[in-house]
Structure formats: structure tokens, C-alpha cells
Amino acid sequence: MLESAGRVLSREHLLNHVWGYARADEIESRTVDVHIRRLRAKLGDVGHRIATVKSVGYRFETD
């Protein structure tokens, strides 16, 4: 996400590039959401920089 800061990454893109799934239907659709929530918690004060883009995916905000 840091390399693509400011760009929206779809859940399918994340499933493919992070977990190696070719299609989003190979895994529970909430998997990405759960991992993003946990990542935000682990990042603490900067976790809010991972923004949800409704019905699309996620974006890392640098500002």
C-alpha cells in the first residue's frame, strides 16, 4: 500500500497481490476487511491513514 500511496487498491487487487488468489471468489470477501482492521490497530497512531473507499477498496493517505 505504501508504494501505491494515494491510489485506491481494490479488495481483489489486494487478494491477488498479498495472498496470491487469482479470483476474489476463492476466499471469503471479508478477509481483506478483517486484515485491514487488524493492521490499523497494529499501526496505532498512523492506522487511520488507511482509508476505506466504500464499495471499492482501500487507500493509504500520506497527508
Buried (B, 14 or more C-beta within 10 A) or exposed (E): BEEEEEEBBBBBBBBBEEEEBEEBEEEEEEBBEEEBBEEBEEEEEEBEBBEBEEEEBBBBEEE
